[in-house]
Amino acid sequence: MILLKNGRINQDNKLVKKDILIDEGKIVKIADEIVGNGIDLKGGYIVPGLTDIHVHFRSPGFEAKETILTGSKAAAKGGFTTVLTMPNLNPVPDCLEHLAVEEELIKKEAVIEVLPYASVTVGEKSTKVSDIDHLRSHTRFYSDDGVGFSNYDVLDEALAKIAKYDLFIASHAEDKILRYAPAGEYEAVKREIEHARINHVAYHFCHMSTKESFDAIRAAQKEGLQITCEVTPHHLFLNEEDIKNPNFKMNPPLRSKENQQETLKALLDGTACCIATDHAPHTLEEKSQEYDKCPNGIIGLETSAPLVYTNLVKTGIATLSQFEDWMSNNPRRLVRLPLNSIKEGNVANLCVLDIDHEHTYKEEEILSKGKNSPFINSSLYGFNMLTIYLGNIVYQK
């Protein structure tokens, strides 16, 4: 049994003081005051457990960068109770045998809910469709993240199965020739929207970052197509003028200030439905190379909530309810998971953010194996103090 004292929950975009009693994995009572000794939250903001539909935990195959254990601990530190892990692994989970390797690691190491993507194509090579007919009994989630689709006949074959079985696909839209240029993203987005249309399938775009991409997605949505997209904290709060070192290198890269502004516009107007970190750890050796030679990717799980809270909620640009939707409710709706609502009788998946005190993020506190964050030494509000998953404390500051 866990008693949370002196917390605050969001009621109609106002923070209201409440105590919460948790027993046998569920929220059993919410009241103005519950008698008993408990954890004094000192006014902390109790939030539904966060969900990130786009992370890289690197295991199996690349454990020097991250493991399921270290990645899930970093996620718990950031307030996340559910993450979806991308399939650019070794072996790539393109069949049940390969997926089983990752599933066993998740079972042994994960401290929160970790749900794996399978790949859309074998080896993420766009030459042959993965064994979706059998994989679907183990996962609803499919992506070739890290690479763009290059064979659209194969994509159509995969989309027919995605539609047939009502599965979830997330695309890393990137033209093979234009690559990292803005057009490399938005030209791929435009093509893939047409393939989604032809195949009558719901289609999600990862880490969108250009005005033209958002315009194309917005138009498709107005037409009634089931097209969705996510945005990242780094594309929301950084642009190419901020680049200082290899910890600012990712794919898609940081864009122009105009594209940064369009990313925020897309989030605020609902074109983008959720925020995802694209948490992508690398070793210190890899990120110590020259900028042009080092790999793409930054970590983001531990700073996502404070970045969004400080830059959007604290400034009055967004409401508490929008924050909870972008970080928890909408990603769960998108992938059809039950909401982590703070209500009596619900499963106790929640986190508690310190929104009253500024904290400076330091490299030495990072729980991820990767230390490649552009937000080290950033002073922010809303860092997580406590994470409860299935009624158990999985992180406490």
Residue pairs with C-beta under 8 A, 6 or more apart in sequence:
1 21
1 22
1 23
2 21
2 22
2 23
2 38
2 39
2 348
2 388
2 391
2 393
3 19
3 20
3 21
3 22
3 34
3 36
3 37
3 38
3 39
4 19
4 20
4 21
4 22
4 38
4 39
4 41
4 46
4 352
4 386
5 19
5 34
5 38
5 39
5 40
5 41
6 17
6 19
6 40
6 41
6 42
6 43
6 44
7 17
7 18
7 19
7 20
7 41
7 43
7 44
7 45
7 46
7 352
8 15
8 16
8 17
8 18
8 41
8 43
8 44
8 45
8 46
9 15
9 16
9 18
9 30
9 45
9 46
9 342
10 16
10 45
10 47
10 320
10 321
10 324
13 319
13 320
13 321
14 320
15 45
15 320
17 32
17 43
18 30
18 31
18 32
18 46
19 29
19 30
19 31
19 32
19 33
19 34
19 38
20 27
20 29
20 30
20 34
20 46
20 342
21 27
21 28
21 29
21 30
21 34
22 28
22 348
22 388
22 391
23 391
24 391
25 347
25 348
25 390
25 391
25 392
26 345
26 346
26 347
26 348
26 391
27 342
27 343
27 344
27 345
27 346
27 347
27 348
28 344
28 345
29 344
30 342
30 343
30 344
39 386
41 352
41 385
41 386
43 356
44 352
44 353
44 354
44 355
44 385
44 386
45 320
45 352
45 353
45 354
45 355
45 382
46 342
46 350
46 351
46 352
47 79
47 305
47 323
47 324
47 327
47 328
47 342
47 350
47 351
47 352
47 353
48 324
48 328
48 329
48 339
48 340
48 341
48 342
48 349
48 350
49 79
49 80
49 81
49 82
49 328
49 340
49 349
49 350
49 351
49 387
49 388
49 389
50 78
50 79
50 80
50 81
50 82
50 304
50 305
50 327
50 328
50 351
51 80
51 81
51 82
51 83
51 327
51 328
51 331
51 332
51 337
51 340
52 75
52 80
52 82
52 83
52 84
52 276
52 277
52 279
52 301
52 304
52 331
53 83
53 84
53 170
53 230
53 274
53 276
53 331
53 334
53 335
54 84
54 86
54 145
54 170
54 206
54 207
54 230
54 276
54 277
54 278
54 279
55 71
55 75
55 83
55 84
55 85
55 86
55 276
55 277
55 278
55 279
55 301
56 66
56 85
56 86
56 88
56 278
56 279
56 280
56 281
56 297
57 66
57 67
57 68
57 71
57 72
57 83
57 85
57 114
58 65
58 66
58 67
58 71
58 89
58 281
59 66
59 67
59 68
59 71
59 89
59 102
59 105
60 89
60 90
60 91
60 101
60 102
60 105
61 89
61 90
61 91
62 89
62 90
64 283
64 369
65 281
65 282
65 283
65 286
65 369
65 370
66 281
66 368
66 369
66 370
67 105
67 109
67 369
68 85
68 105
68 106
68 108
68 109
68 110
68 114
69 109
69 110
69 111
70 367
70 368
70 369
71 83
71 85
71 114
71 279
71 281
71 301
71 368
71 369
72 83
72 109
72 110
72 111
72 112
72 114
73 111
73 367
73 395
74 279
74 299
74 301
74 302
74 366
74 367
74 368
75 83
75 112
75 279
75 301
76 111
76 112
76 387
76 389
76 394
76 395
77 301
77 302
77 367
77 384
77 387
77 395
78 301
78 302
78 303
78 304
78 305
78 384
79 305
79 351
79 353
79 384
79 387
80 112
80 301
80 351
80 387
81 112
81 113
81 340
81 349
81 350
81 351
81 387
81 388
81 389
81 394
82 112
82 113
82 114
82 115
82 332
82 337
82 349
83 112
83 113
83 114
83 115
83 279
83 301
84 114
84 115
84 116
84 117
84 141
84 335
85 102
85 114
85 115
85 116
85 117
86 117
86 143
86 145
86 146
87 93
87 94
87 116
87 117
87 118
87 119
87 124
87 143
87 144
87 145
88 124
88 145
88 146
88 147
89 102
91 98
91 101
92 98
92 119
92 122
92 123
92 124
93 99
93 101
93 102
93 116
93 117
93 118
93 119
93 135
94 118
94 119
94 121
94 122
94 123
94 124
94 130
94 131
94 135
95 122
95 130
95 131
95 134
95 135
96 131
96 134
96 135
96 138
99 116
99 118
99 135
99 138
99 139
102 116
103 116
103 138
106 114
106 116
111 389
111 394
112 387
112 389
112 394
113 389
115 139
115 141
115 335
116 139
116 141
117 139
117 141
117 142
117 143
117 145
117 170
118 130
118 132
118 135
118 138
118 139
118 141
118 142
119 130
119 142
119 143
119 144
120 129
120 130
120 142
120 143
120 144
120 149
120 155
120 158
120 169
121 127
121 128
121 129
121 130
121 144
121 149
121 151
121 154
121 158
122 128
122 129
122 130
124 144
124 146
124 147
126 144
126 147
126 149
126 150
126 151
126 154
126 155
127 151
127 154
128 154
129 154
129 157
129 158
129 161
130 142
130 158
132 142
132 158
132 161
132 162
132 165
132 167
133 161
135 142
136 165
136 167
140 167
140 168
140 335
140 336
141 167
141 168
141 170
141 335
142 158
142 162
142 167
142 168
142 169
142 170
143 169
143 170
143 171
143 172
143 206
144 171
144 172
145 170
145 172
145 206
146 172
147 172
147 174
148 171
148 172
148 173
148 174
148 175
148 176
148 188
149 155
149 171
149 188
149 192
150 176
152 191
152 195
155 192
155 195
156 195
156 198
156 199
158 169
159 169
159 195
159 196
159 199
159 201
159 203
160 199
161 167
162 168
162 169
162 199
162 201
163 199
163 200
163 201
168 202
168 204
168 334
168 335
168 336
169 201
169 202
169 203
169 204
170 204
170 205
170 206
171 192
171 203
171 204
171 205
171 206
172 206
172 207
173 185
173 188
173 189
173 192
173 205
173 206
173 208
173 213
174 180
174 184
174 185
174 188
174 251
174 252
175 183
175 184
175 185
175 187
175 188
177 184
178 184
178 187
180 251
180 252
180 253
182 209
182 210
182 212
182 255
182 256
182 259
183 212
185 208
185 209
185 210
185 213
185 252
186 210
186 212
186 213
186 216
189 205
189 208
189 212
189 213
189 216
189 217
190 216
192 203
192 205
193 203
193 216
193 217
193 220
193 225
193 227
196 202
196 203
196 220
196 225
196 226
196 227
197 220
197 225
201 226
202 226
202 227
202 228
203 225
203 226
203 227
203 228
204 227
204 228
204 229
204 230
204 334
205 213
205 217
205 227
205 228
205 229
205 230
206 229
206 230
206 276
206 278
207 230
207 231
207 232
207 235
207 252
207 276
207 278
208 214
208 217
208 229
208 230
208 231
208 235
208 263
208 266
208 272
209 231
209 232
209 235
209 252
209 255
209 259
209 263
210 252
210 255
210 259
210 262
211 258
211 259
211 262
213 229
214 229
214 262
214 263
214 265
214 266
214 271
214 272
217 227
217 228
217 229
217 266
217 271
218 266
218 269
218 271
220 227
221 227
221 271
228 273
228 334
229 266
229 271
229 272
229 273
230 272
230 273
230 274
230 275
230 276
230 331
231 263
231 266
231 267
231 272
231 275
231 276
232 275
232 276
232 277
232 278
232 300
233 275
233 277
233 300
233 303
233 304
233 307
233 308
234 250
234 254
234 278
234 298
234 300
234 374
235 252
235 254
235 255
235 259
235 260
235 263
236 260
236 263
236 264
236 267
236 275
236 307
236 308
236 311
237 260
237 307
237 311
238 248
238 254
238 260
238 374
239 254
239 255
239 256
239 257
239 259
239 260
240 253
240 254
240 255
240 256
240 257
241 257
242 248
242 254
242 374
243 249
243 254
244 374
245 291
246 287
246 288
246 289
246 290
246 291
246 294
246 372
247 287
247 298
247 372
247 373
247 374
247 376
248 254
248 298
248 374
249 291
249 294
249 295
249 296
249 297
249 298
250 278
250 280
250 296
250 297
250 298
251 296
251 297
253 296
254 260
255 263
263 272
265 271
266 272
267 275
267 326
268 317
268 318
273 326
273 330
273 331
273 334
274 325
274 326
274 327
274 330
274 331
274 334
275 304
275 308
275 326
275 327
276 331
277 299
277 300
277 301
277 304
278 297
278 298
278 300
279 299
279 300
279 301
279 368
280 296
280 297
280 298
280 299
280 300
280 370
280 372
281 297
281 299
281 368
281 369
281 370
281 372
282 294
282 295
282 297
282 370
282 372
283 369
283 370
284 371
286 294
286 295
287 294
287 295
287 370
287 371
287 372
288 294
297 372
298 372
298 373
298 374
299 366
299 368
299 370
299 371
299 372
299 373
300 373
301 368
302 361
302 365
302 366
302 367
302 368
302 373
303 361
303 373
303 375
303 378
303 380
304 327
305 327
305 351
305 353
305 382
305 383
305 384
306 353
306 359
306 361
306 380
306 381
306 382
306 383
306 384
307 375
307 378
307 380
308 318
308 323
308 326
308 327
308 382
309 323
309 353
309 355
309 380
309 381
309 382
310 380
310 381
310 382
311 317
312 318
312 322
312 323
313 319
313 320
313 322
313 323
313 382
314 355
314 381
314 382
318 326
328 339
328 340
329 339
332 338
332 339
332 340
333 339
338 347
340 346
340 347
340 349
340 350
342 350
347 390
347 391
348 388
348 390
348 391
349 388
349 389
349 390
350 387
350 388
351 384
351 386
351 387
351 388
352 384
352 385
352 386
352 387
353 382
353 383
353 384
353 385
354 381
354 382
354 383
354 384
354 385
355 381
355 382
356 381
357 381
358 379
358 380
358 381
359 379
359 380
359 381
359 383
360 377
360 378
360 379
361 373
361 375
361 376
361 377
361 378
361 379
361 380
361 383
362 376
362 377
363 371
363 373
363 376
366 373
383 397
384 395
384 397
385 396
385 397
386 393
386 395
386 396
386 397
387 393
387 394
387 395
387 396
388 394
